[in-house]
Amino acid sequence: MEEFWYEDAPIVFRPSEFDPEIDDPNWLELVLNFPGVDRPVALSRLSAGKLLSDLIDDIRSEIESVPVDVADHLDDVSSVIGIEIFPETLDEDLWEFLDLLEAFLAAKLSGIIATDDGIYDEKLKLIVG
């Protein structure tokens, strides 16, 4: 994440980047505190169970017509990374950071990005509006 962060003051991670928990492949939550921002950004990972299937169902219900390739992708989802933000606390640099983070995660994990305004590919190109 520091690759996308251009400010002088560092992002504070919880768990800390020095905590062995940060390397756990089964992590559930990562909280990012940005300098000068009152509320953190939280990344949560769902990897199984009813919550995951309910989330996928919610995404499907938001889309009027799901293209076959997107439907196939949703059928194969094994985990979801949710990003909790407080939009009123974000400036333009933080929005850009989050876009880069979403694109990075989607590319690394062969994922797609589902937002309130559509589904995007790893290049942040709208594929379902």
C-alpha positions as a Markdown table, in Angstrom:
| # | Residue | x | y | z |
|---|---|---|---|---|
| 1 | Met | 0.0 | 0.0 | 0.0 |
| 2 | Glu | 2.9 | 2.3 | 0.6 |
| 3 | Glu | 3.6 | 2.1 | -3.1 |
| 4 | Phe | 0.4 | 4.1 | -3.7 |
| 5 | Trp | 0.8 | 6.5 | -0.8 |
| 6 | Tyr | 2.6 | 9.7 | -1.7 |
| 7 | Glu | 2.3 | 11.8 | 1.4 |
| 8 | Asp | 5.2 | 12.4 | 3.8 |
| 9 | Ala | 3.5 | 11.0 | 6.9 |
| 10 | Pro | 3.0 | 7.2 | 6.9 |
| 11 | Ile | -0.1 | 5.2 | 7.0 |
| 12 | Val | -0.6 | 3.5 | 10.4 |
| 13 | Phe | -1.7 | -0.2 | 10.0 |
| 14 | Arg | -3.6 | -2.3 | 12.5 |
| 15 | Pro | -2.4 | -4.9 | 13.0 |
| 16 | Ser | 1.0 | -3.2 | 12.7 |
| 17 | Glu | 3.3 | -4.0 | 9.8 |
| 18 | Phe | 5.6 | -5.3 | 12.5 |
| 19 | Asp | 3.0 | -7.6 | 14.0 |
| 20 | Pro | 3.3 | -11.3 | 12.9 |
| 21 | Glu | -0.5 | -11.2 | 12.4 |
| 22 | Ile | 0.0 | -9.0 | 9.4 |
| 23 | Asp | 1.4 | -12.0 | 7.5 |
| 24 | Asp | -1.5 | -14.3 | 8.3 |
| 25 | Pro | -2.9 | -15.5 | 5.0 |
| 26 | Asn | -6.3 | -16.0 | 6.7 |
| 27 | Trp | -6.5 | -12.4 | 7.9 |
| 28 | Leu | -10.0 | -11.0 | 8.6 |
| 29 | Glu | -9.5 | -7.2 | 9.0 |
| 30 | Leu | -6.9 | -4.6 | 8.3 |
| 31 | Val | -7.4 | -1.0 | 9.5 |
| 32 | Leu | -5.6 | 1.9 | 7.8 |
| 33 | Asn | -5.2 | 5.2 | 9.7 |
| 34 | Phe | -4.2 | 8.0 | 7.4 |
| 35 | Pro | -2.5 | 11.1 | 8.7 |
| 36 | Gly | -4.9 | 14.0 | 9.2 |
| 37 | Val | -8.0 | 11.8 | 8.6 |
| 38 | Asp | -10.3 | 11.3 | 11.6 |
| 39 | Arg | -11.8 | 8.0 | 10.6 |
| 40 | Pro | -9.9 | 4.9 | 9.4 |
| 41 | Val | -10.4 | 2.9 | 6.3 |
| 42 | Ala | -11.1 | -0.8 | 7.1 |
| 43 | Leu | -10.5 | -3.7 | 4.8 |
| 44 | Ser | -12.5 | -6.9 | 5.8 |
| 45 | Arg | -12.2 | -10.3 | 4.2 |
| 46 | Leu | -15.0 | -12.8 | 3.9 |
| 47 | Ser | -13.9 | -16.2 | 2.6 |
| 48 | Ala | -16.8 | -18.6 | 3.3 |
| 49 | Gly | -20.2 | -19.1 | 4.6 |
| 50 | Lys | -23.6 | -17.5 | 4.4 |
| 51 | Leu | -22.3 | -13.9 | 4.7 |
| 52 | Leu | -20.2 | -14.4 | 1.5 |
| 53 | Ser | -23.1 | -16.0 | -0.4 |
| 54 | Asp | -25.5 | -13.2 | 0.8 |
| 55 | Leu | -23.1 | -10.6 | -0.4 |
| 56 | Ile | -22.8 | -12.2 | -3.8 |
| 57 | Asp | -26.6 | -12.4 | -3.9 |
| 58 | Asp | -26.8 | -8.7 | -3.0 |
| 59 | Ile | -24.4 | -7.8 | -5.8 |
| 60 | Arg | -26.4 | -9.9 | -8.3 |
| 61 | Ser | -29.7 | -8.2 | -7.2 |
| 62 | Glu | -28.2 | -4.7 | -7.8 |
| 63 | Ile | -27.5 | -5.6 | -11.5 |
| 64 | Glu | -30.4 | -5.6 | -13.9 |
| 65 | Ser | -28.7 | -7.8 | -16.5 |
| 66 | Val | -25.6 | -9.7 | -15.6 |
| 67 | Pro | -23.3 | -10.4 | -18.5 |
| 68 | Val | -22.3 | -14.1 | -18.7 |
| 69 | Asp | -18.6 | -13.5 | -18.0 |
| 70 | Val | -19.5 | -11.5 | -14.9 |
| 71 | Ala | -22.1 | -14.1 | -13.7 |
| 72 | Asp | -19.5 | -16.8 | -14.2 |
| 73 | His | -17.0 | -14.8 | -12.2 |
| 74 | Leu | -19.5 | -14.3 | -9.4 |
| 75 | Asp | -20.2 | -18.0 | -9.4 |
| 76 | Asp | -16.5 | -18.7 | -8.8 |
| 77 | Val | -15.9 | -16.1 | -6.0 |
| 78 | Ser | -14.0 | -17.6 | -3.1 |
| 79 | Ser | -13.5 | -14.5 | -1.1 |
| 80 | Val | -14.5 | -10.8 | -1.0 |
| 81 | Ile | -12.5 | -7.9 | 0.4 |
| 82 | Gly | -14.8 | -5.1 | 1.6 |
| 83 | Ile | -13.5 | -1.6 | 2.0 |
| 84 | Glu | -15.3 | 0.5 | 4.6 |
| 85 | Ile | -14.9 | 4.2 | 4.2 |
| 86 | Phe | -16.4 | 7.4 | 5.4 |
| 87 | Pro | -16.6 | 9.4 | 2.2 |
| 88 | Glu | -16.9 | 12.8 | 4.0 |
| 89 | Thr | -13.4 | 12.3 | 5.5 |
| 90 | Leu | -11.6 | 11.6 | 2.2 |
| 91 | Asp | -9.8 | 14.1 | 0.1 |
| 92 | Glu | -8.9 | 13.7 | -3.6 |
| 93 | Asp | -5.5 | 12.0 | -2.8 |
| 94 | Leu | -7.3 | 9.4 | -0.6 |
| 95 | Trp | -9.8 | 8.7 | -3.3 |
| 96 | Glu | -7.0 | 8.2 | -5.8 |
| 97 | Phe | -5.2 | 5.9 | -3.3 |
| 98 | Leu | -8.3 | 3.8 | -2.8 |
| 99 | Asp | -8.8 | 3.5 | -6.6 |
| 100 | Leu | -5.2 | 2.3 | -6.9 |
| 101 | Leu | -5.7 | -0.1 | -4.0 |
| 102 | Glu | -8.8 | -1.6 | -5.6 |
| 103 | Ala | -7.1 | -1.9 | -9.0 |
| 104 | Phe | -4.1 | -3.6 | -7.4 |
| 105 | Leu | -6.2 | -6.1 | -5.4 |
| 106 | Ala | -8.4 | -6.9 | -8.4 |
| 107 | Ala | -5.3 | -7.5 | -10.6 |
| 108 | Lys | -3.4 | -9.6 | -8.0 |
| 109 | Leu | -6.5 | -11.7 | -7.0 |
| 110 | Ser | -8.1 | -12.0 | -10.5 |
| 111 | Gly | -11.0 | -10.1 | -9.1 |
| 112 | Ile | -13.6 | -7.5 | -10.0 |
| 113 | Ile | -14.6 | -4.4 | -8.2 |
| 114 | Ala | -18.3 | -4.1 | -7.2 |
| 115 | Thr | -19.4 | -0.6 | -6.1 |
| 116 | Asp | -22.7 | 1.2 | -5.8 |
| 117 | Asp | -22.4 | 2.6 | -9.3 |
| 118 | Gly | -21.3 | -0.6 | -11.1 |
| 119 | Ile | -18.8 | -3.3 | -11.6 |
| 120 | Tyr | -15.3 | -2.6 | -12.7 |
| 121 | Asp | -12.3 | -4.6 | -14.0 |
| 122 | Glu | -8.8 | -4.4 | -12.6 |
| 123 | Lys | -8.1 | -1.4 | -14.8 |
| 124 | Leu | -11.1 | 0.4 | -13.3 |
| 125 | Lys | -13.0 | 0.1 | -16.6 |
| 126 | Leu | -16.7 | -0.1 | -16.1 |
| 127 | Ile | -18.0 | -3.5 | -17.2 |
| 128 | Val | -21.5 | -3.4 | -15.8 |
| 129 | Gly | -23.2 | 0.0 | -15.1 |
